[in-house]
Amino acid sequence: MKIPITLTALFTMMISSLTRAESPVTLVIHGGAGITREELTPEKETAARKVLEVALRKGHKVLTDGGSSTDAVVTAIVVLED
């Protein structure tokens, strides 16, 4: 199911909730642009936040498992695009 991930200003950036003490890496993703706040229903916002969190966690796992930053970005983008 494709979900509009382009959420202007609402999701400018999401940053991993892990602190530096918990993890030596940080992954930042951009939720995109293209939908106005007026077009964003509570259901769409909830769904988008879930997808953003999954993308962030999967990309972060690549990094913490020793993968490259390129692999982490590709992993996060695949989640966002699917």
C-alpha positions as CSV (number, residue, x, y, z in Angstrom):
1,M,0.0,0.0,0.0
2,K,1.5,3.3,-1.0
3,I,1.2,6.1,1.5
4,P,1.8,9.7,0.7
5,I,5.1,10.3,2.4
6,T,5.5,13.9,1.2
7,L,4.4,15.9,4.2
8,T,5.5,19.5,4.0
9,A,6.8,20.9,7.2
10,L,5.2,18.2,9.4
11,F,8.0,15.8,8.7
12,T,10.9,18.0,7.8
13,M,13.3,15.6,9.5
14,M,13.0,12.7,11.8
15,I,16.1,11.7,13.8
16,S,16.7,8.4,15.4
17,S,15.6,8.4,19.0
18,L,18.7,6.6,20.1
19,T,21.2,8.7,22.0
20,R,24.9,8.8,21.1
21,A,25.5,6.7,24.2
22,E,23.3,3.9,22.9
23,S,24.6,4.1,19.3
24,P,27.6,5.6,17.6
25,V,25.6,6.4,14.5
26,T,22.8,8.7,13.6
27,L,20.5,8.5,10.6
28,V,18.3,11.4,9.5
29,I,15.5,11.0,6.9
30,H,13.5,13.6,5.2
31,G,9.7,13.0,4.9
32,G,9.5,15.0,1.7
33,A,7.2,17.7,0.5
34,G,4.1,18.0,-1.6
35,I,1.1,17.7,0.7
36,T,-0.3,20.6,2.6
37,R,-1.3,20.4,6.3
38,E,-4.9,20.9,5.2
39,E,-4.7,17.7,3.0
40,L,-3.2,15.6,5.8
41,T,-5.9,13.7,7.6
42,P,-5.1,12.2,11.1
43,E,-5.2,8.7,9.5
44,K,-2.7,9.7,6.8
45,E,-0.4,11.3,9.4
46,T,-0.4,8.2,11.5
47,A,0.3,5.9,8.6
48,A,3.1,8.2,7.3
49,R,4.7,8.4,10.8
50,K,4.7,4.6,11.0
51,V,6.4,4.3,7.6
52,L,9.0,6.9,8.5
53,E,9.8,5.1,11.7
54,V,10.2,1.7,9.9
55,A,12.5,3.4,7.3
56,L,14.5,5.0,10.1
57,R,14.9,1.8,12.1
58,K,15.8,-0.4,9.1
59,G,18.4,2.1,7.8
60,H,19.8,2.6,11.3
61,K,20.1,-1.2,11.7
62,V,22.2,-1.4,8.5
63,L,24.6,1.1,10.1
64,T,24.8,-0.5,13.5
65,D,25.4,-3.9,11.8
66,G,28.4,-2.4,10.1
67,G,26.9,-1.7,6.7
68,S,27.8,1.3,4.6
69,S,26.0,4.6,4.7
70,T,25.0,4.0,1.1
71,D,23.4,0.7,2.0
72,A,21.6,2.4,4.9
73,V,20.2,5.1,2.6
74,V,19.1,2.6,0.0
75,T,17.4,0.5,2.7
76,A,15.5,3.6,4.1
77,I,14.5,4.8,0.6
78,V,13.1,1.4,-0.4
79,V,10.9,1.4,2.7
80,L,9.7,5.0,1.9
81,E,9.0,4.2,-1.8
82,D,7.2,0.9,-1.1
